[in-house]
Amino acid sequence: MDTASPVFMKWGRLHDMRWLARPLATIVLCAGVACTSAPVTPTQPASSPSADVQLTARGVDQSGRFRLVFEVPQTVSSAGEEIDGLATLELVEGAEGISGGSYLGFAFAEVDGHRRLDPAWTDNCSQRALAEDAPIESRILKTGAADDRFGKMLLADPLVRLSVGVWEITAVADFHEGLICAGPRYRLSATVRLQVTD
């Protein structure tokens, strides 16, 4: 190949310029920002008051080896927004047979108001095994019958939604120790408070 030809010399100059352009591009970029070999970590946004308000609420009640834990994911919700939560009946250690009807229920009460709905319990006696690694869990649910307008509307709604105001939701565990509903009776309750806004 004729290295002295104009085509080869032109290509050679372009080839050299490509390699030269890479460090030059790096220099130009680094002139605008600080260059570092360490990975860039996104800055965490500062916490806002609204984010601080909507913390998970947690209520706990314990009697002997039995413990009831009730958690809701946020303490502030909007009117019309579904309210979610989880109640967990657990055994602190070992394993135990328990008996009862519904086991877990929920009460809704307006703070500084008169609106309230209590859970209803079935009168049958069923048996459940409860172990340290096998709790009984229930999402918030509505049971019972009501004569007042608030209770009827709450029970008729397929979702769990509350009117504007401050409310307490209480998870209630009702059961007997042992398998024939004749042993010691336990009734645990764990309450969380939340605010419903416009």
C-alpha positions as CSV (number, residue, x, y, z in Angstrom):
1,M,0.0,0.0,0.0
2,D,1.2,3.5,-0.9
3,T,1.4,5.3,2.4
4,A,2.4,8.4,0.7
5,S,-0.8,8.6,-1.3
6,P,-3.2,11.5,-0.5
7,V,-6.0,9.1,0.5
8,F,-3.9,7.2,3.0
9,M,-2.4,10.4,4.5
10,K,-5.9,11.9,4.9
11,W,-7.3,8.8,6.5
12,G,-4.3,8.6,8.8
13,R,-4.9,12.2,10.0
14,L,-8.6,11.4,10.6
15,H,-7.7,8.3,12.5
16,D,-5.2,10.2,14.7
17,M,-7.8,12.9,15.4
18,R,-10.4,10.3,16.6
19,W,-8.0,9.1,19.2
20,L,-7.2,12.6,20.1
21,A,-10.8,13.6,20.4
22,R,-11.5,11.1,23.2
23,P,-9.3,12.7,25.8
24,L,-10.3,16.1,24.6
25,A,-14.0,15.2,25.1
26,T,-13.2,14.0,28.6
27,I,-11.4,17.3,29.3
28,V,-14.4,19.3,28.1
29,L,-16.8,17.3,30.1
30,C,-14.7,17.5,33.2
31,A,-14.4,21.2,32.9
32,G,-18.2,21.5,33.6
33,V,-18.4,19.0,36.4
34,A,-16.1,17.5,39.0
35,C,-14.8,14.2,37.7
36,T,-14.5,11.3,40.0
37,S,-14.2,7.6,39.8
38,A,-16.6,6.9,42.7
39,P,-20.2,6.0,41.8
40,V,-22.7,8.8,42.0
41,T,-25.3,8.3,44.7
42,P,-28.7,10.0,44.3
43,T,-29.4,12.6,46.9
44,Q,-32.3,11.5,49.2
45,P,-35.1,14.1,49.3
46,A,-35.6,15.8,52.6
47,S,-38.6,14.6,54.6
48,S,-41.6,16.8,54.4
49,P,-44.2,17.3,57.1
50,S,-46.9,15.4,55.1
51,A,-44.6,12.4,54.7
52,D,-43.8,12.5,58.4
53,V,-47.6,12.5,59.2
54,Q,-48.4,9.4,57.2
55,L,-46.3,6.9,59.3
56,T,-47.4,3.4,59.9
57,A,-49.6,3.1,63.0
58,R,-49.2,0.1,65.2
59,G,-51.2,-1.2,68.2
60,V,-50.2,-4.1,70.4
61,D,-51.9,-6.1,73.2
62,Q,-50.5,-9.1,74.9
63,S,-51.8,-11.5,77.6
64,G,-49.6,-14.4,78.6
65,R,-48.1,-16.0,75.5
66,F,-50.8,-14.6,73.2
67,R,-50.1,-11.3,71.4
68,L,-52.3,-9.2,69.0
69,V,-50.6,-6.8,66.6
70,F,-52.6,-4.4,64.5
71,E,-50.9,-2.2,61.8
72,V,-52.2,0.3,59.2
73,P,-49.9,1.6,56.5
74,Q,-50.7,5.3,57.1
75,T,-52.4,7.5,59.7
76,V,-53.9,10.0,57.2
77,S,-56.2,9.2,54.4
78,S,-58.7,11.0,52.1
79,A,-62.4,10.7,52.2
80,G,-63.4,8.0,49.8
81,E,-60.0,6.3,50.0
82,E,-60.0,2.6,51.1
83,I,-58.4,2.0,54.5
84,D,-56.2,-1.0,54.8
85,G,-54.7,-2.7,57.8
86,L,-53.6,-6.1,59.1
87,A,-54.3,-7.7,62.4
88,T,-52.1,-10.6,63.5
89,L,-52.8,-13.0,66.5
90,E,-49.6,-14.7,67.3
91,L,-48.1,-17.0,70.0
92,V,-44.9,-15.7,71.6
93,E,-43.4,-19.1,71.9
94,G,-44.4,-22.8,71.3
95,A,-47.6,-24.0,69.9
96,E,-51.2,-24.0,71.2
97,G,-54.6,-25.1,70.1
98,I,-57.3,-22.4,70.4
99,S,-61.0,-22.4,69.8
100,G,-63.8,-19.9,69.2
101,G,-65.9,-18.3,66.6
102,S,-64.6,-15.5,64.4
103,Y,-61.3,-15.1,66.3
104,L,-60.6,-11.6,64.9
105,G,-63.0,-8.6,64.4
106,F,-62.8,-4.8,64.1
107,A,-64.5,-1.9,65.8
108,F,-64.8,1.6,64.3
109,A,-65.3,4.6,66.6
110,E,-65.3,8.3,65.9
111,V,-63.2,10.3,68.3
112,D,-65.2,13.0,70.0
113,G,-68.3,11.8,68.2
114,H,-71.1,9.3,68.4
115,R,-70.6,7.1,65.3
116,R,-69.5,3.6,66.2
117,L,-69.7,0.1,64.9
118,D,-68.6,-2.9,67.0
119,P,-67.7,-6.4,65.6
120,A,-70.1,-9.3,65.7
121,W,-69.1,-12.8,66.6
122,T,-70.3,-16.1,65.5
123,D,-71.5,-18.5,68.2
124,N,-70.0,-21.6,66.7
125,C,-66.9,-23.3,68.2
126,S,-64.2,-24.0,65.7
127,Q,-60.6,-25.1,66.4
128,R,-57.4,-23.6,65.1
129,A,-53.8,-24.4,65.7
130,L,-51.7,-21.4,66.7
131,A,-47.9,-21.5,66.6
132,E,-45.0,-19.2,66.9
133,D,-44.4,-19.4,63.2
134,A,-48.0,-19.8,62.2
135,P,-50.1,-16.8,63.3
136,I,-53.7,-16.0,62.4
137,E,-54.1,-12.9,60.2
138,S,-56.9,-10.8,59.0
139,R,-57.3,-7.6,56.9
140,I,-59.7,-5.0,58.2
141,L,-63.2,-6.3,57.8
142,K,-66.7,-5.3,58.8
143,T,-69.2,-7.6,60.6
144,G,-72.4,-7.3,62.5
145,A,-75.7,-5.5,62.1
146,A,-76.6,-1.8,62.6
147,D,-79.7,0.2,63.0
148,D,-78.2,3.7,62.6
149,R,-77.4,5.4,59.3
150,F,-73.6,5.3,59.8
151,G,-73.5,1.6,60.5
152,K,-75.7,0.7,57.6
153,M,-73.7,2.8,55.2
154,L,-70.4,1.3,56.5
155,L,-71.6,-2.3,56.2
156,A,-73.1,-1.7,52.8
157,D,-69.9,-0.4,51.3
158,P,-67.8,-3.2,49.8
159,L,-64.7,-1.2,50.8
160,V,-63.5,0.1,54.2
161,R,-64.0,3.8,54.0
162,L,-64.8,6.4,56.7
163,S,-66.1,9.9,56.7
164,V,-64.0,13.0,57.4
165,G,-62.9,13.1,61.0
166,V,-60.6,11.4,63.5
167,W,-61.2,7.7,64.0
168,E,-60.0,4.8,66.1
169,I,-60.0,1.4,64.6
170,T,-59.6,-1.5,67.1
171,A,-58.7,-5.0,66.2
172,V,-60.2,-7.5,68.7
173,A,-59.2,-11.1,69.2
174,D,-61.7,-13.3,71.1
175,F,-60.9,-17.0,71.7
176,H,-60.5,-19.8,74.2
177,E,-57.3,-21.6,75.1
178,G,-57.8,-25.2,74.2
179,L,-59.9,-27.0,71.6
180,I,-63.4,-27.2,73.0
181,C,-64.2,-23.6,73.9
182,A,-64.1,-24.5,77.6
183,G,-60.6,-23.3,78.5
184,P,-59.6,-19.8,79.7
185,R,-61.1,-17.1,77.5
186,Y,-58.9,-14.3,76.1
187,R,-60.0,-11.0,74.7
188,L,-57.2,-8.8,73.3
189,S,-57.7,-5.4,71.6
190,A,-55.2,-3.2,69.8
191,T,-56.2,0.3,68.6
192,V,-54.8,2.7,66.0
193,R,-55.9,6.2,65.4
194,L,-56.2,7.8,61.9
195,Q,-57.4,11.0,60.4
196,V,-59.7,11.2,57.3
197,T,-59.4,14.5,55.4
198,D,-61.4,16.1,52.6
